[in-house]
Amino acid sequence: MRLLSAFAVLVIVVTARSAGAEPLAFRLSPMSRELAPAGQGATRTFEVTNPGHEPIAIATGVVTRVVDADGAEHNEPADREFLVYPAQVIVPPYSSQILRVTWMGSPRLEREQAYRLEVAQVPLESLVGTGAHTQRVGQLKLMLRYLASIYVRPEGAEPEVKVQHAGLERDAQGRPRLRVTLSNDGRAHASLRELTVRVRAHDGTATTELQPMQAHPGASAVVLPGGLRRLDFAWPASIPEGPVDVDVSPRTRG
């Protein structure tokens, strides 16, 4: 099982380059798409843009996305469940290429399924042919890779995030921390960026609000359906150490 940094939507693999050589780069948009399990919505597009003055070679793939309770992301190949066209392509200078991604899995899903679309720049000599009519030659050496989010969501699926557990714990240095465990009992993913954790002293004397991304800024920002997330916050200064009441709700945007 491959383990990826859950926040790494962009991964740069350092390769040897001659001094002064201009690094090749490309852009991918959007970085997230929702697909339906059937019908016209089962196909969505991404756009690869080459802003440079040299052609670039692009290879694609799809992997599963599993996020554990600590926010680490695990991935396995899932190319059989999707059709990506073109799967490999050479993008000319100052031009764009549309990638069509089609769900080929079950048309009947009980809950949303999460995946990553891998779009990687590879050496030109790795592909032969032109445009969308290319083939791989030998092992690919990745130079630049994007990981976009794909969610295959059945109609009507929504997240349902609850606080499963919350309480005082201490770290290795004995400092107090608030550990909050969230569960998503819904049928679609929830974004931690869109949630607020409210903490109230058990005696009602003080309250405060926390943003989940403060707990693990480098971890995945989603709670997948059926998943758990453990969040460790520094103990709020305004809350006396002891029992607390904690709830979670959609973040209010002012």
N, C-alpha and C positions, 0 to 999 in steps of 0.2 A: 504494500500500500504506500502510495506516495504521500508525503507530508509537505504541504505548502504553507508558507506564511499566509494566514488568512486575510491579511490586509494587503497582500502583494498583488494588486491588480496590474502592476507593471513590474517586471523583473528584468534587470539588465545583466546579461552574462558577459563578463569581460573577455575579450579575445585579443590576441596579439595584433597590433596595427603598426604600420611604419610611422615613424615620427612625422608629425604634421599632416597625416592623412585625415580627411574630413570623415567623421563617423556617419554611417548611414542611419536613417531613422524613418519612422512612419507614425501615423496616427490612426487610432481605431475609435469609431463612434457608432452608436452610443456604447456605454460600458455596461448596460443592463437592458435585458429584453424579457418580456413576458410572452409566452406562447400558449395557445390553447391546445388541448390534446387532440382535437379534430377540427376539420373545417378550414376555412381560409386563414384563421388565426394560428394554425399550426406552422405557418411559415412566416419568418420575420427576416429582416435584412440588417446587416452591419456594413459600414463603409470603411475601407482602408484607403488612406491618403498618403501619397508619396510627395512630400514637399521639396525633395532634393533634385539635383540635376543628374543623378545617376539612377538607372533602373534598380529595383530591389526585388528579391525573391521572397515570397510569402508561403508558409505552410500552415495548415490548420488542423485542429483536432478538438474533440469534446471529451471531458472527464466528468465523473460524478463529483458531487460536493457534499461532504459530510462534515459537520462542525461539532466538535465535542464540547463538553461542559465548560472547558477552560478557554474555548474560543479558537483552538487549533483546527486547521482545516485538513481533511484527508481526501485524497482523490484516487480514482481508478479509471482506466480507459472506458469510454462509453460511446465509441464511434458507431457501434451498430444501432444505437437508438436514434441517431440523427443522420441526415444527409446534408452535408455542407458543400455548396457549389459556388465557385470552384474550390476544391480542397487544396490545391497548390496553384500559384499564379505568379507571374512576373509582372510587376506594376511599373509602367514607364515613368520617366521623370515628370513631375508637375501634373500628376493625374491621380484619379481615384479608381477603385475597384469595389463593386458591390458584392458582398458575400450573402448568399441566400441560405438560411438555416431552417431545416424542416424537421419537425418531430416525427419519427418513424415508429415510436413505441405504442403502447396501448392507448386506444382512443377513450378509454374509460378509466379515469383515475379517481381514487378516493380522496387523495390530498395532493397538494403541490409537490413536484419533484424539482430538485435544485441541481444545476450543472454549471460547469465553466466551459466557455469557448476559449480555446488556446489559439492565438494568432501570433505566429513567430516569424521573425525575419531570419533567413538562412542564407548562406553564401550562394551567389548566383550559380556557381558550378554544381550545386546540389540538385538543380532542376534543369531539365532539358526541354526544349520547345519554346513556344511564345504564348503570351497572354494566358487564357484559361486552359490552353491545351499543353499542359506541362506534365512531366513525370519526375519522380524522385530518382536520384542516382546515389546509391550508397547511404551511409549514415549521415544524418543531419546534425550540423553544429549550430546550435541556437545562438543568435547574436542579440536579439531583442525580442521580448515576448510580452504580450498583453494577455490578461485573464479577465474576460468579461463574464458577467453573470447571466445565466439563462434560467428562467423559472417557467416550468410547464404547469399551468394552474387551471384546475377544473372550474367551471362556472360557479360563482357563488362562494368560492373558498375565501375565508377570512382568517386572520390570526386571532388567537385568544390567549393573551399572556397573563399569567398569574404569579404571585409570590408563593413559592412552595415552602421556603424556609428563610428566616432572617434572624440574626442574633450576633452577640458579641463574641469575638474570638481574639486571640493574640498571635502576633507574628513571632518569628524566631528571636527577636530582640525584646519580646514582652510588650510591645506597643499594641494598644487596642485597635481593632479593626472591625468594621461591620461587614459580615458576609451575607449576601443576599443571593438566593437561588431562585431563578425564574424558570417557569415551565411554559411551553407554548402548546396548549391543548387544542389549538385551532387546526385549520386545514391549509393555511398559507404561512409564509415566513413573516416575521416581524423584524423591523429595523430598530436596533437599540438607539439610534440617533433620534427616533421619533417617540421615545418613551421617557417618562420622568418617574423617578423613584422618590416617594414621599416618606419621610421618617418622622415619627412622633414619639416623644418620650412616653413611657407607659402611663405615667401620671398626668399626661396632657399638658405639662408645663412648657414644653418647647417643641417646635417643629422645624423641619428643613427639607429642602429638595435637592436631589442629586441627579446628575446625568450619567446614565450607564456607561458611556464611553470614557468617563473619567477613571473607571476602575481598571480597564485594560485597553489603553489607547491603541496598542498594536495588534489587537485580536480582531477576529471577525466581528462585523457590525450587525450580524443577523442571528435570530433564533429561528431555526427551521421548525416546521410542524412536527410535533412529537418530541422536540428536543428540549434540553436543559441548558441553562447558562449560570455559572457561578461568578458573582461579581464581588470583589474585595475592595472596599472603600476604606480610606483612613477614617477613623471614628470622627463623626461630625463634632466640631468644637462646641456647638450650641446645645448638644444633646448630652445629658448626664450619662455616664457609663452605667449600663444596666439593661433591663428589658425594654424593648421598643416595639411599636406597631409600625409595620411597613406595608405600603401598597404601591402598585404600579399603574400608570394611566398614560394615555396618549399625551405627548408633549404639547403644551399650549404655546402657540406662536403669536408673539405680540408685535 
